[in-house]
Amino acid sequence: MNPYIEILRPGNAIMAVIAILLMAIISGKFTLEALIAAVVVFLVTGAGNSINDYFDHKIDAVNKPERPIPSGRIHLQKALIYSITLFTLGTIIAFMINILLGIIAFLSSLLMVYYARDLKTKCLIGNITISFLTGLCFVFGGIAVDQIMVSIYLGFYAFLMTMAREIVKDMEDMVGDEKEGAETLPIVYGKRKSSIIASFFMIIASVSSPLLYFMGIFSIFYLIVLIIAIIVFLSGAISILKDQSLENTRKISKRIKIGMGITFLAFAVGSPFLQSLIHL
């Protein structure tokens, strides 16, 4: 893969784009604004991943030496210029949709830089920041398609799921983080307590997510697919409580990502718009 594409972590960036697409599906509004909002989210999220690699190049040399910067495929200074360019382009395009989305894109860009430079290594604050930004993707899409209240609900669940994954990822990256003097949750309080907190977020998300059906936001098809995600999350919570080894934290991190994907699928299949198509 081209290193300038790889540094964007396109998989993660596309997950952010999916939030916009889901809001379009839920609202049934496949507008130009929604499409442009998806482009903005991809650019800004990719820029955030790139600037994160810029500030984390020493840690990545230990934890992820195959990444573009520590492997020498992208020069450090070029990565910085690349990130700033993408942040700027994404923000300008967002302002072309409307002022509110432009302001959100601008402030989110600043927060991503602050996170990558200072907040990432702070106990829980870094986790909360990235989880907030993940949930904000749904709100960004909700504003674009005029479904703000629903987008806040979905953003909340994205926040819970991301919190669990971020904590597990910190457990996975302890060796490199300790060498750089980071103060992540597992370093400060240990893997056991971190596993309890990560499990808490997985369990809360699993137990409360059916409420979206009972609130009338989604159809019964949402619950049917959601059951699979709940099983994934609960099994992950049990597993991480039993075993906090590096090998298992890597497995659970991937499992949470799969669970998030299934949950997003549940959002789509249970949406009123898809149900209206079925009844046509």
Secondary structure, DSSP 8 states (H G I E B T S, - for coil): --HHHHTT-HHHHHHHHHHHHHHHHHHT---HHHHHHHHHHHHHHHHHHHHHHHHTHHHHHHH-TTSTTTTTSS-HHHHHHHHHHHHHHHHHHHHHH-HHHHHHHHHHHHHHHHIIIIITTSTTHHHHHHHHHHHHHHHHHHHHTT-HHHHHHHHHHHHHHHHHHHHHHHHHTHHHHHHTT---HHHHH-HHHHHHHHHHHHHHHHHHTTHHHHTTSS-HHHHHHHHHHHHHHHHHHHHHHH---HHHHHHHHHHHHHHHHHHHHHHHHTSHHHHHHHT-
